[in-house]
Amino acid sequence: MIARYLPLFAALFFSTPLFAQRQTRELADGWKFIKAEVAPDAAVDASWKNVSVPHTWNVIDGQDGKAAEPQYPEGYYRGPGWYARGLDVPAAWKGKRVFIRFEAASLVADVYVNGQHLGQHRGGFTAFCYELTSLLRFDGKDALRVRVDNSHFEDVPPLSGDFTIFGGIYRPVHLLATDTACISPLDFASPGVYVTEKSVTKESASIEVKALVSNGGEAGKLRVEAEIKNAAGKSVAKLDSEQQVEQGKTEPVAQTFTIPTPHLWNGRKDAYLYSALVRVIRDGKTVDEVTQPLGIRTVQITEEKGFLLNDEPYPVHGVNRHQERKDKGWALSKADHDEDHRLMLDLGVTAIRLAHYPQSDYFHDLCDRSGLLLWNEVSLVNETRDKPEFAANAEQQFRELILQRYNHPSVTWWGLFNELDNKPTPHPEPLLERLKAVAKELDPSRLIVAASDHRKKAYNQIPDHLCYNAYPGWYGGTPEQMSHIINDVSAEFGGKRIAMSEYGAGGGPHQHQEGVPAKPDHKGKNHPEEWQDFVHEKDWAQMRDNPKLWGTFLWVMFDFASDDRNEGEQPGINDKGLVTHDHKLKKDAYYFYQANWTDKPMVYIASRRNTQRTQAATGVKVYSNCAEVELKVNGQSAGKVTPDEVRVCHWENVQLKPGRNRIEVSAKANGDKLTDTCEWTLQAAAATPAPGQPAQ
C-alpha cells in the first residue's frame, strides 16, 4: 500500500511549490507584554500580560485628555515596554535564510533573538527587517524579545505634534523564510524589487524592473527572470538574464520592458493594475519570487490646467487621515483600514494626505486597487534640530518611506514637512534641501510638496509645489477670507498654483446652535456642528473652481486623539473630523462633501441631531446633488428648491408646531425617489419666535 503512494508522495514533496517560493508567517498571537523597563533576560512572570500584535499600550491614556493622567508630563505614558514570544521556527526551515520584518514600532525598537541583540531601529512609522538565520537553533525553543520606547528622543522626529504618539508594536510582524539565494528584503526593508516607469505614453510604456539578488550560499550563476502580467494574470512581457553573485553579496539586476498601448492606471476612473514578478532560478528551479503592483501612469502639475493624471486634468478632492481610532490607537486591523477606505470612497474622495507620517502597507494596497491618490510625508512636524544625528535620522526615515512605497501607483506626492516654526526651531533649509535631493535621487517621477502655515519663509520655496494650512473662521478671521489667503500664498510662491493642505473647523455632533451660526471659542467646550458646516460651505465655495489651486485636502477625515487638548465634547480629541473618533457617526459636513464630490444621487437634512428646538420659526438646510428638492413639514409642502452652486438647499422661516415635528425632504433622480427624514421637537414652554417673527 505504501509503495503504491510513493510516486504521489514524491511528487508532492519535491514539487516546486513546497519551498520554491518564500514562506511568511505572521506573528500575531502568543505575545507577552510588560509596560516597564526590565532586563533583556528578565523572567516572564505573571506581571507580563497576554497581548496580540498589532498592539499599543496607550489605548486609553492616549485619548482621554492630559488631566486624566497627571503623573505623566504629556498626559499619557511615554517610555519603554517589552514584548516576548517564542519564534516557533519550523525545523523544515533549517538550511534556509530567515528574516523578521516589523512593519512599524513606535518609536525606537531593540530586537533580541535568543538573547542576542539583533539591531535597533529609530523611527516609529516605517518598516525594518533583520536576518536572524545565524542566531536560530531550530529546536522549537527560539525566543524573541523586543524593547519598544515611545519616549521623546531629540534625534528622532517627530519632536512634537498635535497628535498622540502611541507606543508599541502597532503594525504586523512577519517571519520570512527564503532559499539561500533570494531577493533581498534588507534594502531599507523594501520589497527588494523596484518597478520604474521610464517613459509613458498612450502608445507605449518603457518599464524597468530592478531586483536586488542576494546570495547567502555558494557563489554561482543565478538566472533572474522578470515578467509583467496584466490584470487578468496573462503574461504580456518576459525577460531573463544570468547574474554571477558571490557568496554574501547582493547584486542589482535590471531589465527593461516595452509595453505597447498600455492600459493606464487612471485613478478612481480606472485603477488598472498590472503586476511585476521577479524570479530567482538556480539549476532550473525557481527558488524565490516577489510580485509587486504596477500601475502605469504619469502625474504632473501645470499652471494652465492644474493637476494632471496621464496628461488629463484630474480633480484632487482630498482629505487628511490619521492612522488611529477610538479604543485602538494606532493598532488598527485590516477591517479598520477597510472601513476607513470605504467611508472615503463613499464620500467621493480622490486623494488622501497621510498625516503626518508614513502609514500601513495594507492601506496602500487598498488605494492602489481603488485609485485613490496618496500624499506620503516624512514626519518633520513643528520643529527640527540642527544636529547631525537628527538630520541622519530624518534622512533614514525618508529613504525608508520612499523605498518601501516605491512601487505603489497610488503614491503621488512626497511631503517634506508640516507646519515648521510652530515651535522655535533652527533654520531647516539645509536639511530640507538634502531631503529633496534624496527624493530626486531615489524617485524623480513623483511630486515633491510640503505643508506650511507660515508666510514669507525661505523654506517655503524648497518644495516643487507649496501647500498651505489655514483655518479662517476657526483659529481667527472669518471663512470668507479663504480666497484672500489663497491669493496671497500663491503670490508668494511666484503666482504658481498651490494646494490647501488643511482647512476646516471643529464640530461636536451633539452640540448645536439655532438660527444664524456664530463662531465659538475654538478652545472652549462648545463646538457646534452647525459652525463646522458653515465653515466648510464657505471654504468650498471659494476653493472649488479657484484657478490658483491644484488641489484641496480638508482637515480631517476622522476625529483623532491629541491627548493634550481639552476642548469640545471630549478632552483629548481633535474634533475637526467629518466622522467621529469611533469612525461610526458621519457628521453633517461629510454629507456636504458627498453632495459636491459624488454623482450618486443623495439628499441629507443638516442639523438633524439638533432635535430639541426653542425657535418656532427656523431655517432648514439640505445637502443634495439632485436637480430639485422638496421639503415637507408635518406632511405639508414648504416648496421645492434648486441646490445652489455648492449643493445646498435653504428654506427660511419654516414654522414648527409645539411638540414633535416631522421634517421630510425628497428628490427624484433617474426615475427613483430619494427621501430623508428626521424629527425635531419644539419645546412648548420655551418656544419663541425667531427675531422679526410674530409670536404664535
C-alpha positions in Angstrom: 0.0 0.0 0.0 2.8 2.4 0.9 4.7 1.7 -2.3 1.5 2.4 -4.2 1.5 6.0 -3.0 5.3 6.7 -3.1 5.2 8.4 -6.5 2.4 10.7 -5.4 4.2 11.5 -2.1 7.4 12.2 -4.0 5.6 14.5 -6.4 4.1 16.4 -3.6 7.3 16.6 -1.5 9.7 17.6 -4.3 7.3 19.8 -6.3 8.4 23.4 -6.8 5.6 24.9 -4.5 6.9 23.1 -1.4 9.7 25.5 -0.9 10.3 27.1 -4.2 8.8 30.3 -3.0 9.4 32.2 0.1 7.2 31.5 3.1 5.9 34.0 5.6 4.3 33.6 9.0 2.6 36.5 10.8 3.5 36.7 14.5 0.1 37.9 15.7 -0.7 35.9 18.8 1.3 34.5 21.7 3.0 37.7 22.8 3.7 38.6 26.4 4.0 42.3 27.3 5.0 44.4 30.3 4.8 48.2 30.4 8.1 48.8 32.3 11.8 48.7 31.9 13.2 45.2 32.5 16.4 43.4 31.7 16.6 41.7 28.3 16.7 38.3 30.0 14.1 39.1 32.7 11.8 36.2 33.6 8.4 36.3 32.0 6.1 36.0 35.0 2.5 36.9 36.0 3.2 40.6 35.6 3.5 40.2 31.9 0.2 40.4 30.1 -1.1 38.3 27.1 -1.4 40.6 24.0 -1.7 40.2 20.3 0.1 42.3 17.7 -0.8 45.0 16.4 -0.7 46.4 20.0 -0.3 49.7 21.7 -0.1 50.5 25.4 -1.8 53.9 25.1 -5.2 52.8 24.1 -7.0 54.7 26.9 -4.5 57.1 28.4 -3.6 58.4 24.9 -7.1 59.6 24.2 -8.7 60.7 27.5 -7.1 64.2 27.9 -4.0 65.3 29.7 -5.7 65.9 33.0 -6.7 62.2 33.3 -3.1 61.1 33.9 -1.4 64.0 35.7 1.6 61.7 36.6 2.7 61.9 33.0 4.0 65.2 31.7 2.2 64.7 28.3 -0.9 63.1 29.9 -0.1 59.6 28.8 2.7 57.0 29.2 5.8 57.6 27.1 8.5 55.2 28.0 9.7 51.6 27.4 7.7 48.5 27.1 8.9 44.9 26.5 7.4 42.1 24.3 8.4 38.4 24.4 7.3 35.3 22.5 8.6 32.1 21.1 9.5 32.1 17.5 8.3 28.6 16.7 10.6 28.4 13.7 9.8 25.2 11.8 12.6 22.6 11.7 12.0 22.4 7.9 13.4 26.0 7.7 16.8 24.8 8.7 19.2 25.4 5.8 17.1 28.4 4.6 17.5 32.0 5.3 15.2 33.5 7.9 14.3 37.2 8.3 12.0 39.1 10.6 10.2 42.2 9.4 8.4 44.7 11.6 6.0 47.0 9.7 6.4 49.6 12.4 7.1 50.0 16.1 6.9 53.4 18.0 9.3 55.0 18.3 12.6 53.1 19.0 12.8 49.3 18.9 15.6 46.9 20.0 15.2 43.4 18.8 16.8 40.4 20.6 16.8 36.7 19.4 17.9 34.0 21.8 19.4 36.7 24.0 21.5 38.3 21.2 20.9 41.9 20.2 19.8 41.8 16.5 19.6 45.5 16.0 17.9 48.8 16.8 15.5 50.8 14.7 14.9 54.5 15.3 11.7 55.8 13.8 8.1 55.0 14.5 6.4 54.7 11.1 8.5 52.7 8.7 9.3 49.1 8.5 12.6 47.4 9.5 14.0 44.0 8.7 16.8 41.8 10.1 18.2 38.5 9.1 18.3 36.1 12.1 19.5 32.9 10.4 22.8 32.6 12.3 21.1 33.1 15.7 18.4 30.4 15.3 18.6 26.9 16.9 15.6 25.4 15.0 14.8 23.3 18.1 11.4 24.8 19.0 12.9 27.0 21.7 14.0 30.0 19.7 12.9 33.2 21.6 12.2 36.8 20.5 12.2 39.9 22.7 11.6 43.4 21.7 12.1 46.6 23.7 10.0 49.4 22.3 10.2 53.0 23.6 7.9 55.9 22.7 9.8 58.5 24.8 10.8 61.8 23.3 14.1 61.5 21.5 16.0 64.6 20.4 17.2 62.8 17.2 14.0 61.1 16.2 11.2 63.0 14.5 8.5 63.9 15.2 9.7 66.0 18.1 6.2 67.3 18.7 2.8 67.5 17.1 -0.9 67.9 17.6 -1.4 64.1 17.9 -0.7 61.4 20.4 2.5 59.4 20.0 1.2 55.9 20.7 3.8 53.3 21.8 4.1 49.7 20.9 4.4 47.2 18.0 1.3 48.6 16.4 1.6 47.1 12.9 2.1 43.4 11.9 5.3 41.4 12.3 6.3 38.6 9.9 8.9 35.9 9.8 10.1 35.3 6.3 12.0 32.2 5.1 13.8 32.1 1.7 16.3 30.0 -0.1 19.9 30.9 0.3 19.6 32.8 -2.9 16.8 35.3 -2.8 15.6 38.8 -3.5 16.8 40.8 -0.6 14.3 42.2 2.0 17.1 44.2 3.7 17.3 47.3 1.5 15.6 49.6 4.0 13.0 46.8 4.5 11.8 47.4 0.9 10.4 44.5 -1.3 13.8 44.4 -3.0 12.1 44.9 -6.3 11.8 48.4 -7.9 9.5 49.0 -10.8 10.2 52.2 -12.6 8.2 53.8 -15.5 11.0 55.2 -17.6 8.6 56.7 -20.2 4.8 56.5 -20.6 2.5 57.5 -23.5 -0.8 56.1 -24.6 1.1 54.3 -27.4 4.0 52.8 -25.4 5.4 52.4 -21.9 9.1 51.6 -21.0 9.2 49.8 -17.7 12.4 48.9 -15.8 12.2 46.1 -13.2 15.2 46.0 -10.9 15.8 43.3 -8.3 18.4 43.1 -5.6 19.6 39.5 -5.7 21.3 38.2 -2.6 23.3 35.1 -2.3 23.7 33.6 1.2 25.1 30.3 -0.2 27.9 29.2 -2.5 28.9 31.6 -5.3 27.4 30.8 -8.7 25.4 31.9 -11.6 21.7 32.6 -11.0 19.1 33.2 -13.6 16.8 36.2 -12.9 13.5 36.2 -14.7 11.2 39.2 -14.8 7.7 39.1 -16.1 4.8 41.6 -16.4 1.2 40.3 -16.3 -2.0 42.1 -17.0 -4.9 42.4 -14.6 -6.3 39.1 -15.8 -3.0 37.3 -15.0 -1.9 37.0 -18.6 1.8 37.5 -19.3 2.4 40.5 -21.6 6.3 40.6 -21.4 9.1 38.4 -20.0 12.9 38.8 -19.9 15.6 36.9 -18.2 19.4 37.2 -17.6 22.2 35.4 -15.8 24.0 37.0 -12.9 27.1 35.9 -11.1 26.6 36.6 -7.4 29.4 35.9 -4.9 28.6 34.4 -1.5 27.5 37.1 0.9 26.9 39.6 -1.8 23.8 41.4 -3.2 23.7 42.4 -6.8 21.2 44.6 -8.6 19.7 43.1 -11.8 17.7 45.5 -14.0 15.6 44.6 -17.0 13.7 46.9 -19.2 10.4 46.1 -21.0 8.4 47.9 -23.7 4.6 47.5 -23.4 2.7 48.7 -26.4 -0.6 50.5 -25.9 -0.5 50.2 -22.1 -3.7 50.2 -20.1 -3.1 53.2 -17.9 -3.9 53.4 -14.2 -6.3 56.3 -14.1 -7.2 56.9 -10.5 -10.8 56.3 -9.4 -11.9 56.3 -13.1 -10.0 53.1 -13.9 -7.4 51.8 -11.4 -6.0 49.2 -13.7 -3.2 47.2 -12.2 -0.5 45.1 -13.9 1.8 43.0 -11.8 5.6 42.7 -12.0 7.1 39.4 -11.0 10.8 38.6 -10.4 12.0 35.0 -10.0 15.4 33.8 -8.9 16.2 30.5 -10.7 19.0 28.1 -9.8 19.7 24.9 -11.6 16.5 25.3 -13.5 14.3 25.6 -10.4 12.6 28.8 -9.1 14.0 29.4 -5.6 12.4 32.8 -4.8 9.8 35.0 -6.3 8.5 38.5 -5.5 5.4 40.2 -7.0 4.8 43.9 -7.0 1.9 46.1 -8.2 2.4 48.1 -11.4 0.1 50.9 -12.3 1.3 52.7 -15.4 0.6 56.4 -15.1 2.1 59.9 -15.2 1.5 62.7 -12.8 2.3 66.4 -13.0 1.0 69.9 -12.1 0.8 72.7 -14.6 -0.1 76.3 -14.2 -2.6 76.1 -17.1 -4.5 73.0 -16.1 -3.6 72.2 -12.5 -3.1 68.5 -11.5 -2.8 66.1 -14.4 -3.1 62.3 -14.3 -1.9 60.8 -17.6 -1.8 64.3 -19.1 -5.5 64.9 -18.4 -6.9 67.2 -15.7 -7.9 65.2 -12.6 -9.8 66.6 -9.5 -7.8 66.4 -6.2 -10.7 66.3 -3.7 -8.6 65.3 -0.7 -8.8 64.6 3.0 -6.2 64.2 5.7 -6.1 60.9 7.6 -4.5 59.8 10.9 -4.0 56.1 11.3 -6.0 56.0 14.6 -9.4 55.3 16.1 -11.2 55.2 19.5 -10.0 52.5 21.9 -7.4 51.2 19.4 -4.9 54.0 19.0 -2.6 53.2 16.1 -3.1 49.4 16.4 -5.6 49.0 13.5 -6.8 45.8 12.0 -7.3 45.2 8.3 -11.1 45.5 8.9 -10.4 49.0 10.4 -8.5 50.1 7.3 -11.2 48.6 5.0 -13.9 50.6 6.8 -11.8 53.9 6.6 -11.2 53.2 2.9 -14.9 52.6 2.2 -16.0 55.7 4.0 -13.7 57.8 1.9 -14.7 56.2 -1.3 -18.4 56.8 -0.4 -17.5 60.4 0.3 -16.1 60.9 -3.2 -12.5 61.4 -2.1 -9.9 61.2 -4.8 -6.8 61.9 -2.8 -5.6 61.3 0.8 -2.8 63.1 2.7 -1.4 60.6 5.2 -0.8 62.9 8.0 1.8 63.3 9.4 3.8 60.2 8.9 4.0 57.0 6.7 1.0 54.7 7.1 0.4 51.0 6.6 1.3 48.7 3.7 -2.2 47.3 3.6 -3.8 50.8 3.3 -1.5 51.5 0.3 -2.6 48.2 -1.3 -6.3 49.3 -0.9 -5.6 52.6 -2.6 -3.7 51.0 -5.4 -6.8 48.9 -6.2 -9.3 51.7 -5.8 -7.4 54.5 -7.5 -7.1 56.9 -4.5 -4.0 59.2 -4.8 -1.7 59.3 -1.7 0.5 62.0 -0.2 3.2 60.5 1.9 5.3 62.7 4.2 8.3 62.3 6.4 7.4 63.2 10.0 9.1 66.6 10.3 6.4 68.3 12.3 6.6 71.7 14.1 10.3 71.7 14.7 13.7 70.3 13.8 17.1 70.2 15.4 20.4 71.5 14.0 22.3 68.3 14.9 23.8 65.7 12.6 22.1 62.9 14.4 18.7 64.4 13.8 19.4 65.1 10.1 20.7 61.5 9.7 17.6 60.0 11.2 15.2 62.2 9.2 17.0 61.1 6.0 16.9 57.5 7.1 13.2 57.7 7.7 12.7 59.4 4.3 14.7 56.8 2.5 12.7 54.0 4.2 9.5 55.7 3.2 10.4 56.2 -0.4 11.9 52.7 -1.0 9.1 50.9 0.9 6.4 52.7 -1.0 8.2 52.9 -4.3 6.0 50.5 -6.3 2.6 51.8 -5.2 0.9 53.6 -8.1 -1.4 55.4 -5.6 1.7 57.3 -4.2 1.7 60.6 -5.9 3.4 63.1 -3.6 6.4 63.0 -1.3 6.0 65.5 1.6 9.0 67.2 3.2 7.4 68.8 6.3 4.3 70.0 8.1 4.0 73.4 9.8 7.6 74.1 10.8 8.2 77.0 13.1 5.2 76.3 15.3 7.8 75.9 17.9 11.2 77.7 17.9 13.4 75.7 15.5 16.8 76.3 13.8 16.8 77.2 10.1 15.7 73.9 8.5 16.7 74.8 4.9 19.9 72.7 4.7 18.0 69.6 6.0 15.1 70.2 3.6 17.3 70.7 0.6 19.1 67.4 1.5 15.8 65.6 1.8 14.6 67.0 -1.6 17.8 65.8 -3.2 17.2 62.3 -1.7 13.8 62.2 -3.2 15.1 63.3 -6.6 17.8 60.7 -6.4 15.6 57.8 -5.4 12.4 58.7 -7.3 12.4 61.6 -9.7 8.9 60.7 -11.1 6.8 61.9 -8.2 5.9 65.4 -7.0 7.6 67.0 -4.0 5.4 69.0 -1.8 5.2 70.4 1.8 2.5 71.8 4.1 3.3 75.2 5.6 1.4 77.5 7.8 3.8 80.4 7.9 4.3 83.1 5.3 7.5 84.6 3.9 9.8 81.7 4.9 12.7 80.7 2.8 11.8 77.0 3.3 8.5 77.6 1.5 10.5 77.8 -1.8 12.1 74.4 -1.4 9.3 72.0 -2.4 8.4 71.9 -6.1 4.8 72.6 -5.1 3.8 74.5 -2.0 0.8 73.6 0.1 -0.8 75.7 2.8 -2.7 75.0 6.1 -5.2 77.7 7.1 -8.3 77.8 9.3 -10.1 81.1 8.7 -13.2 81.1 10.8 -11.7 78.8 13.4 -8.3 80.0 14.6 -9.1 83.6 13.6 -10.7 85.7 11.0 -13.8 84.6 9.0 -14.4 81.8 6.5 -14.9 84.4 3.8 -11.1 85.2 3.9 -10.1 81.9 2.4 -9.8 83.3 -1.2 -7.6 86.1 0.1 -5.3 83.6 1.8 -5.1 81.5 -1.4 -4.2 84.6 -3.5 -1.6 85.8 -1.0 0.2 82.4 -0.7 0.1 81.9 -4.4 1.7 85.3 -5.0 4.5 84.5 -2.5 5.1 81.3 -4.5 5.6 83.2 -7.7 2.0 83.2 -8.7 2.0 79.4 -9.0 -0.9 77.2 -8.2 -0.8 75.9 -4.6 -2.9 73.3 -2.7 -4.8 73.9 0.5 -3.4 71.1 2.6 -5.5 71.7 5.7 -8.7 73.7 6.4 -11.8 73.2 8.4 -13.3 73.6 11.9 -14.2 71.6 15.0 -17.6 70.1 15.2 -19.4 68.2 18.0 -22.2 66.1 16.6 -24.1 66.5 19.9 -23.5 70.3 20.3 -25.8 72.7 18.3 -26.8 76.2 17.6 -30.2 77.5 16.4 -30.5 80.4 14.0 -27.6 82.0 12.3 -24.3 80.1 13.2 -22.0 82.1 15.4 -18.3 81.5 15.8 -17.5 79.6 19.0 -14.3 79.8 21.1 -12.1 77.1 19.5 -10.5 76.4 22.9 -13.9 76.2 24.6 -16.1 73.2 25.4 -18.8 74.0 22.8 -18.0 73.2 19.2 -21.4 73.4 17.5 -21.8 71.2 14.5 -23.6 74.0 12.6 -20.5 76.2 12.7 -18.4 73.4 11.3 -21.0 73.1 8.5 -20.9 76.8 7.8 -17.1 77.0 7.6 -16.8 74.1 5.2 -19.6 75.5 3.0 -17.9 78.9 2.8 -14.4 77.4 2.3 -15.5 75.1 -0.5 -17.4 77.8 -2.3 -14.1 79.7 -2.6 -11.9 76.8 -3.5 -13.9 74.5 -5.8 -13.1 76.4 -9.1 -10.2 78.5 -7.9 -7.6 78.8 -10.7 -4.9 79.4 -8.0 -5.3 75.8 -6.7 -4.3 72.4 -8.0 -5.9 70.5 -5.1 -7.5 70.6 -1.6 -7.1 68.4 1.4 -9.6 69.1 4.2 -8.8 68.6 7.8 -9.7 66.0 8.8 -11.5 62.8 7.7 -11.8 61.3 11.3 -11.6 62.8 14.8 -8.4 61.6 16.3 -6.5 61.5 19.6 -4.5 64.5 20.7 -4.2 64.0 24.4 -3.1 67.5 25.2 -6.3 69.0 24.0 -9.1 70.0 26.4 -12.0 71.3 24.3 -15.2 70.3 22.5 -17.3 67.4 23.6 -14.5 65.3 24.9 -11.0 66.1 26.2 -8.0 64.5 24.4 -9.7 64.6 21.0 -9.2 66.8 17.9 -12.8 67.0 16.7 -12.4 68.5 13.2 -13.2 65.2 11.6 -16.1 64.6 9.2 -16.6 61.3 11.1 -16.4 60.7 14.8 -13.5 59.1 16.7 -15.1 55.7 16.6 -15.5 56.1 12.8 -19.2 55.3 13.1 -21.1 58.6 13.0 -20.9 60.8 10.0 -21.3 64.5 10.8 -23.2 66.9 8.6 -20.1 68.1 6.8 -19.5 64.6 5.5 -22.7 64.8 3.5 -21.9 68.3 2.3 -18.9 67.0 0.6 -20.7 63.9 -0.6 -23.2 66.2 -2.4 -20.3 68.1 -4.0 -17.9 65.2 -4.8 -20.2 62.3 -5.9 -22.7 61.8 -8.7 -24.7 59.2 -6.9 -28.0 60.9 -6.1 -28.4 61.8 -2.4 -30.4 64.1 -0.1 -29.5 64.9 3.6 -31.1 67.1 6.2 -28.4 69.1 8.1 -28.7 69.9 11.8 -30.8 66.7 12.1 -29.3 65.9 15.6 -30.4 69.3 16.9 -33.7 67.6 18.0 -34.7 69.9 20.9 -35.8 73.3 19.4 -36.7 76.6 21.0 -37.5 78.7 18.0 -40.8 78.2 16.3 -39.5 79.8 13.0 -36.4 78.1 11.8 -34.3 77.6 8.7 -34.0 74.1 7.1 -30.8 73.2 5.2 -30.4 70.2 3.0 -27.4 68.9 1.1 -28.2 67.3 -2.3 -26.8 66.7 -5.7 -30.2 66.3 -7.3 -31.8 68.9 -9.6 -34.6 69.8 -7.2 -35.6 69.1 -3.6 -38.9 69.3 -1.9 -39.4 70.0 1.8 -42.4 68.8 3.8 -43.0 69.7 7.5 -45.6 67.6 9.2 -46.8 66.5 5.8 -47.3 70.0 4.4 -45.1 71.1 1.5 -42.8 74.0 2.1 -41.9 74.2 -1.5 -39.2 73.0 -3.9 -35.7 74.4 -4.1 -32.9 74.0 -6.5 -29.5 73.4 -4.8 -27.0 76.3 -5.0 -23.5 76.2 -6.5 -22.2 74.2 -3.6 -25.2 71.8 -3.5 -27.1 73.4 -0.5 -30.8 74.0 -0.4 -32.3 76.6 2.0 -35.8 77.2 3.3 -36.2 80.1 5.6 -38.7 80.8 8.3 -40.2 77.4 8.4 -42.8 77.2 11.1 -42.6 74.4 13.7 -45.5 73.5 15.9 -45.1 72.8 19.7 -44.1 69.2 20.3 -42.9 66.8 17.6 -42.3 67.9 14.0 -41.6 65.5 11.1 -39.1 67.0 8.6 -39.0 65.2 5.3 -37.2 66.0 2.1 -37.5 64.2 -1.2 -35.9 64.4 -4.7 -36.1 62.5 -7.9 -33.2 61.2 -9.9 -33.0 58.6 -12.7 -36.7 57.8 -12.1 -36.2 57.0 -8.5 -37.4 58.9 -5.4 -35.0 59.7 -2.7 -36.1 60.7 0.8 -34.6 61.8 4.1 -36.4 62.4 7.4 -35.8 63.5 10.9 -37.8 64.7 13.9 -37.5 67.9 15.8 -39.3 68.7 19.0 -40.3 72.3 19.7 -40.2 72.9 23.4 -43.7 74.3 24.1 -42.8 76.2 27.2 -39.7 77.7 25.7 -40.9 78.3 22.2 -40.1 81.7 21.0 -40.3 83.3 17.6 -37.1 84.0 15.6 -36.1 87.6 15.6 -38.5 89.6 13.4 -41.2 86.9 13.5 -44.6 87.3 15.2 -45.4 85.2 18.2 -47.8 82.3 17.6 
